[in-house]
């Protein structure tokens, strides 16, 4: 999957039991890392 800076993508985050995940939106901050990695920050409506 191709991602660019400022894209919003869904990433799976594990719960405390490390068995189940939930997709959460992430804002891509930097995308030009090796092995198709990127740096992102979780988007949340919780304070």
PyMOL Python script that loads the backbone (N, CA, C, O; Angstrom):
from pymol import cmd

cmd.read_pdbstr("""\
ATOM      1  N   UNK A   1       0.848  -1.180   0.000  1.00  0.00           N
ATOM      2  CA  UNK A   1       0.000   0.000   0.000  1.00  0.00           C
ATOM      3  C   UNK A   1       0.887   1.234   0.000  1.00  0.00           C
ATOM      4  O   UNK A   1       1.805   1.348   0.813  1.00  0.00           O
ATOM      5  N   UNK A   2       0.619   2.134  -0.890  1.00  0.00           N
ATOM      6  CA  UNK A   2       1.373   3.384  -0.981  1.00  0.00           C
ATOM      7  C   UNK A   2       0.745   4.423  -0.059  1.00  0.00           C
ATOM      8  O   UNK A   2      -0.455   4.688  -0.144  1.00  0.00           O
ATOM      9  N   UNK A   3       1.551   5.010   0.821  1.00  0.00           N
ATOM     10  CA  UNK A   3       1.063   6.079   1.689  1.00  0.00           C
ATOM     11  C   UNK A   3       1.924   7.309   1.465  1.00  0.00           C
ATOM     12  O   UNK A   3       3.113   7.205   1.163  1.00  0.00           O
ATOM     13  N   UNK A   4       1.317   8.459   1.615  1.00  0.00           N
ATOM     14  CA  UNK A   4       2.009   9.737   1.462  1.00  0.00           C
ATOM     15  C   UNK A   4       1.846  10.557   2.720  1.00  0.00           C
ATOM     16  O   UNK A   4       0.933  10.323   3.512  1.00  0.00           O
ATOM     17  N   UNK A   5       2.734  11.519   2.904  1.00  0.00           N
ATOM     18  CA  UNK A   5       2.633  12.420   4.036  1.00  0.00           C
ATOM     19  C   UNK A   5       1.274  13.099   4.037  1.00  0.00           C
ATOM     20  O   UNK A   5       0.794  13.525   2.986  1.00  0.00           O
ATOM     21  N   UNK A   6       0.649  13.204   5.202  1.00  0.00           N
ATOM     22  CA  UNK A   6      -0.654  13.830   5.440  1.00  0.00           C
ATOM     23  C   UNK A   6      -1.831  12.915   5.084  1.00  0.00           C
ATOM     24  O   UNK A   6      -2.982  13.341   5.178  1.00  0.00           O
ATOM     25  N   UNK A   7      -1.568  11.676   4.679  1.00  0.00           N
ATOM     26  CA  UNK A   7      -2.661  10.713   4.472  1.00  0.00           C
ATOM     27  C   UNK A   7      -3.184  10.232   5.822  1.00  0.00           C
ATOM     28  O   UNK A   7      -2.450  10.201   6.809  1.00  0.00           O
ATOM     29  N   UNK A   8      -4.446   9.864   5.851  1.00  0.00           N
ATOM     30  CA  UNK A   8      -5.029   9.220   7.028  1.00  0.00           C
ATOM     31  C   UNK A   8      -5.286   7.768   6.635  1.00  0.00           C
ATOM     32  O   UNK A   8      -5.995   7.483   5.670  1.00  0.00           O
ATOM     33  N   UNK A   9      -4.689   6.854   7.408  1.00  0.00           N
ATOM     34  CA  UNK A   9      -4.815   5.425   7.124  1.00  0.00           C
ATOM     35  C   UNK A   9      -5.337   4.708   8.362  1.00  0.00           C
ATOM     36  O   UNK A   9      -5.253   5.233   9.472  1.00  0.00           O
ATOM     37  N   UNK A  10      -5.871   3.517   8.170  1.00  0.00           N
ATOM     38  CA  UNK A  10      -6.324   2.697   9.292  1.00  0.00           C
ATOM     39  C   UNK A  10      -5.244   1.682   9.632  1.00  0.00           C
ATOM     40  O   UNK A  10      -4.734   0.985   8.754  1.00  0.00           O
ATOM     41  N   UNK A  11      -4.896   1.602  10.924  1.00  0.00           N
ATOM     42  CA  UNK A  11      -3.893   0.651  11.405  1.00  0.00           C
ATOM     43  C   UNK A  11      -4.497  -0.158  12.538  1.00  0.00           C
ATOM     44  O   UNK A  11      -5.285   0.357  13.331  1.00  0.00           O
ATOM     45  N   UNK A  12      -4.127  -1.416  12.607  1.00  0.00           N
ATOM     46  CA  UNK A  12      -4.605  -2.282  13.680  1.00  0.00           C
ATOM     47  C   UNK A  12      -3.811  -2.075  14.954  1.00  0.00           C
ATOM     48  O   UNK A  12      -2.584  -2.173  14.939  1.00  0.00           O
ATOM     49  N   UNK A  13      -4.486  -1.792  16.056  1.00  0.00           N
ATOM     50  CA  UNK A  13      -3.853  -1.632  17.360  1.00  0.00           C
ATOM     51  C   UNK A  13      -4.314  -2.768  18.259  1.00  0.00           C
ATOM     52  O   UNK A  13      -5.504  -3.076  18.333  1.00  0.00           O
ATOM     53  N   UNK A  14      -3.359  -3.385  18.936  1.00  0.00           N
ATOM     54  CA  UNK A  14      -3.675  -4.513  19.817  1.00  0.00           C
ATOM     55  C   UNK A  14      -4.271  -4.043  21.139  1.00  0.00           C
ATOM     56  O   UNK A  14      -3.908  -2.988  21.657  1.00  0.00           O
ATOM     57  N   UNK A  15      -5.187  -4.838  21.675  1.00  0.00           N
ATOM     58  CA  UNK A  15      -5.701  -4.624  23.025  1.00  0.00           C
ATOM     59  C   UNK A  15      -4.692  -5.191  24.017  1.00  0.00           C
ATOM     60  O   UNK A  15      -3.678  -5.761  23.612  1.00  0.00           O
ATOM     61  N   UNK A  16      -4.956  -5.043  25.290  1.00  0.00           N
ATOM     62  CA  UNK A  16      -4.047  -5.500  26.338  1.00  0.00           C
ATOM     63  C   UNK A  16      -3.757  -6.987  26.311  1.00  0.00           C
ATOM     64  O   UNK A  16      -2.691  -7.413  26.757  1.00  0.00           O
ATOM     65  N   UNK A  17      -4.693  -7.796  25.792  1.00  0.00           N
ATOM     66  CA  UNK A  17      -4.465  -9.244  25.744  1.00  0.00           C
ATOM     67  C   UNK A  17      -3.558  -9.658  24.586  1.00  0.00           C
ATOM     68  O   UNK A  17      -3.175 -10.824  24.494  1.00  0.00           O
ATOM     69  N   UNK A  18      -3.214  -8.730  23.713  1.00  0.00           N
ATOM     70  CA  UNK A  18      -2.351  -8.952  22.545  1.00  0.00           C
ATOM     71  C   UNK A  18      -2.895 -10.006  21.581  1.00  0.00           C
ATOM     72  O   UNK A  18      -2.138 -10.574  20.793  1.00  0.00           O
ATOM     73  N   UNK A  19      -4.191 -10.267  21.636  1.00  0.00           N
ATOM     74  CA  UNK A  19      -4.806 -11.239  20.724  1.00  0.00           C
ATOM     75  C   UNK A  19      -5.797 -10.582  19.776  1.00  0.00           C
ATOM     76  O   UNK A  19      -5.948 -11.023  18.636  1.00  0.00           O
ATOM     77  N   UNK A  20      -6.474  -9.535  20.231  1.00  0.00           N
ATOM     78  CA  UNK A  20      -7.473  -8.879  19.398  1.00  0.00           C
ATOM     79  C   UNK A  20      -6.998  -7.469  19.036  1.00  0.00           C
ATOM     80  O   UNK A  20      -6.273  -6.823  19.793  1.00  0.00           O
ATOM     81  N   UNK A  21      -7.425  -7.018  17.868  1.00  0.00           N
ATOM     82  CA  UNK A  21      -7.040  -5.693  17.396  1.00  0.00           C
ATOM     83  C   UNK A  21      -8.282  -4.890  17.023  1.00  0.00           C
ATOM     84  O   UNK A  21      -9.371  -5.434  16.842  1.00  0.00           O
ATOM     85  N   UNK A  22      -8.084  -3.598  16.915  1.00  0.00           N
ATOM     86  CA  UNK A  22      -9.135  -2.711  16.433  1.00  0.00           C
ATOM     87  C   UNK A  22      -8.475  -1.695  15.510  1.00  0.00           C
ATOM     88  O   UNK A  22      -7.417  -1.156  15.833  1.00  0.00           O
ATOM     89  N   UNK A  23      -9.092  -1.434  14.366  1.00  0.00           N
ATOM     90  CA  UNK A  23      -8.554  -0.452  13.429  1.00  0.00           C
ATOM     91  C   UNK A  23      -8.815   0.950  13.932  1.00  0.00           C
ATOM     92  O   UNK A  23      -9.929   1.290  14.332  1.00  0.00           O
ATOM     93  N   UNK A  24      -7.765   1.762  13.907  1.00  0.00           N
ATOM     94  CA  UNK A  24      -7.846   3.154  14.344  1.00  0.00           C
ATOM     95  C   UNK A  24      -7.215   4.054  13.286  1.00  0.00           C
ATOM     96  O   UNK A  24      -6.276   3.635  12.608  1.00  0.00           O
ATOM     97  N   UNK A  25      -7.711   5.284  13.130  1.00  0.00           N
ATOM     98  CA  UNK A  25      -7.123   6.198  12.146  1.00  0.00           C
ATOM     99  C   UNK A  25      -5.778   6.750  12.627  1.00  0.00           C
ATOM    100  O   UNK A  25      -5.595   7.072  13.801  1.00  0.00           O
ATOM    101  N   UNK A  26      -4.847   6.848  11.675  1.00  0.00           N
ATOM    102  CA  UNK A  26      -3.502   7.346  11.949  1.00  0.00           C
ATOM    103  C   UNK A  26      -3.156   8.367  10.876  1.00  0.00           C
ATOM    104  O   UNK A  26      -3.415   8.142   9.694  1.00  0.00           O
ATOM    105  N   UNK A  27      -2.569   9.496  11.287  1.00  0.00           N
ATOM    106  CA  UNK A  27      -2.104  10.523  10.361  1.00  0.00           C
ATOM    107  C   UNK A  27      -0.644  10.235  10.036  1.00  0.00           C
ATOM    108  O   UNK A  27       0.179  10.131  10.946  1.00  0.00           O
ATOM    109  N   UNK A  28      -0.308  10.106   8.755  1.00  0.00           N
ATOM    110  CA  UNK A  28       1.056   9.810   8.320  1.00  0.00           C
ATOM    111  C   UNK A  28       1.882  11.101   8.380  1.00  0.00           C
ATOM    112  O   UNK A  28       1.543  12.098   7.743  1.00  0.00           O
ATOM    113  N   UNK A  29       2.972  11.066   9.159  1.00  0.00           N
ATOM    114  CA  UNK A  29       3.855  12.227   9.282  1.00  0.00           C
ATOM    115  C   UNK A  29       5.050  12.141   8.343  1.00  0.00           C
ATOM    116  O   UNK A  29       5.475  13.150   7.780  1.00  0.00           O
ATOM    117  N   UNK A  30       5.592  10.938   8.173  1.00  0.00           N
ATOM    118  CA  UNK A  30       6.744  10.743   7.290  1.00  0.00           C
ATOM    119  C   UNK A  30       6.621   9.365   6.657  1.00  0.00           C
ATOM    120  O   UNK A  30       6.404   8.377   7.358  1.00  0.00           O
ATOM    121  N   UNK A  31       6.759   9.292   5.338  1.00  0.00           N
ATOM    122  CA  UNK A  31       6.506   8.030   4.661  1.00  0.00           C
ATOM    123  C   UNK A  31       7.696   7.453   3.933  1.00  0.00           C
ATOM    124  O   UNK A  31       7.596   6.327   3.445  1.00  0.00           O
ATOM    125  N   UNK A  32       8.795   8.133   3.826  1.00  0.00           N
ATOM    126  CA  UNK A  32       9.897   7.658   2.985  1.00  0.00           C
ATOM    127  C   UNK A  32      10.936   6.869   3.786  1.00  0.00           C
ATOM    128  O   UNK A  32      12.133   7.145   3.701  1.00  0.00           O
ATOM    129  N   UNK A  33      10.480   5.907   4.548  1.00  0.00           N
ATOM    130  CA  UNK A  33      11.370   5.070   5.330  1.00  0.00           C
ATOM    131  C   UNK A  33      11.563   3.735   4.623  1.00  0.00           C
ATOM    132  O   UNK A  33      10.726   3.345   3.809  1.00  0.00           O
ATOM    133  N   UNK A  34      12.661   3.021   4.922  1.00  0.00           N
ATOM    134  CA  UNK A  34      12.873   1.726   4.245  1.00  0.00           C
ATOM    135  C   UNK A  34      11.821   0.695   4.651  1.00  0.00           C
ATOM    136  O   UNK A  34      11.173   0.820   5.689  1.00  0.00           O
ATOM    137  N   UNK A  35      11.671  -0.309   3.820  1.00  0.00           N
ATOM    138  CA  UNK A  35      10.769  -1.441   4.065  1.00  0.00           C
ATOM    139  C   UNK A  35       9.301  -1.029   4.151  1.00  0.00           C
ATOM    140  O   UNK A  35       8.525  -1.686   4.846  1.00  0.00           O
ATOM    141  N   UNK A  36       8.906   0.025   3.473  1.00  0.00           N
ATOM    142  CA  UNK A  36       7.519   0.495   3.430  1.00  0.00           C
ATOM    143  C   UNK A  36       6.997   0.890   4.813  1.00  0.00           C
ATOM    144  O   UNK A  36       5.802   0.757   5.077  1.00  0.00           O
ATOM    145  N   UNK A  37       7.863   1.367   5.687  1.00  0.00           N
ATOM    146  CA  UNK A  37       7.455   1.859   7.005  1.00  0.00           C
ATOM    147  C   UNK A  37       7.061   3.323   6.913  1.00  0.00           C
ATOM    148  O   UNK A  37       7.385   4.006   5.942  1.00  0.00           O
ATOM    149  N   UNK A  38       6.351   3.801   7.944  1.00  0.00           N
ATOM    150  CA  UNK A  38       6.048   5.222   8.031  1.00  0.00           C
ATOM    151  C   UNK A  38       5.934   5.620   9.493  1.00  0.00           C
ATOM    152  O   UNK A  38       5.731   4.775  10.365  1.00  0.00           O
ATOM    153  N   UNK A  39       6.065   6.908   9.752  1.00  0.00           N
ATOM    154  CA  UNK A  39       5.885   7.465  11.090  1.00  0.00           C
ATOM    155  C   UNK A  39       4.510   8.115  11.108  1.00  0.00           C
ATOM    156  O   UNK A  39       4.180   8.899  10.218  1.00  0.00           O
ATOM    157  N   UNK A  40       3.714   7.796  12.109  1.00  0.00           N
ATOM    158  CA  UNK A  40       2.366   8.343  12.191  1.00  0.00           C
ATOM    159  C   UNK A  40       1.971   8.656  13.612  1.00  0.00           C
ATOM    160  O   UNK A  40       2.667   8.293  14.560  1.00  0.00           O
ATOM    161  N   UNK A  41       0.849   9.334  13.752  1.00  0.00           N
ATOM    162  CA  UNK A  41       0.319   9.695  15.066  1.00  0.00           C
ATOM    163  C   UNK A  41      -1.162   9.320  15.090  1.00  0.00           C
ATOM    164  O   UNK A  41      -1.899   9.581  14.140  1.00  0.00           O
ATOM    165  N   UNK A  42      -1.574   8.712  16.181  1.00  0.00           N
ATOM    166  CA  UNK A  42      -2.956   8.263  16.367  1.00  0.00           C
ATOM    167  C   UNK A  42      -3.902   9.466  16.396  1.00  0.00           C
ATOM    168  O   UNK A  42      -3.608  10.478  17.031  1.00  0.00           O
ATOM    169  N   UNK A  43      -5.018   9.348  15.718  1.00  0.00           N
ATOM    170  CA  UNK A  43      -6.067  10.365  15.749  1.00  0.00           C
ATOM    171  C   UNK A  43      -7.150   9.888  16.689  1.00  0.00           C
ATOM    172  O   UNK A  43      -7.692   8.797  16.512  1.00  0.00           O
ATOM    173  N   UNK A  44      -7.475  10.698  17.693  1.00  0.00           N
ATOM    174  CA  UNK A  44      -8.463  10.291  18.683  1.00  0.00           C
ATOM    175  C   UNK A  44      -9.355  11.468  19.048  1.00  0.00           C
ATOM    176  O   UNK A  44      -8.937  12.624  18.998  1.00  0.00           O
ATOM    177  N   UNK A  45     -10.594  11.150  19.417  1.00  0.00           N
ATOM    178  CA  UNK A  45     -11.505  12.203  19.865  1.00  0.00           C
ATOM    179  C   UNK A  45     -11.555  12.273  21.382  1.00  0.00           C
ATOM    180  O   UNK A  45     -12.256  13.118  21.938  1.00  0.00           O
ATOM    181  N   UNK A  46     -10.818  11.395  22.064  1.00  0.00           N
ATOM    182  CA  UNK A  46     -10.779  11.392  23.526  1.00  0.00           C
ATOM    183  C   UNK A  46      -9.777  12.419  24.020  1.00  0.00           C
ATOM    184  O   UNK A  46      -8.723  12.609  23.414  1.00  0.00           O
ATOM    185  N   UNK A  47     -10.107  13.086  25.130  1.00  0.00           N
ATOM    186  CA  UNK A  47      -9.176  14.075  25.704  1.00  0.00           C
ATOM    187  C   UNK A  47      -8.265  13.418  26.694  1.00  0.00           C
ATOM    188  O   UNK A  47      -7.412  14.082  27.283  1.00  0.00           O
TER     189      UNK A  47
END
""", "prot")
cmd.dss("prot")
cmd.show_as("cartoon", "prot")
cmd.util.cbc("prot")
cmd.orient("prot")
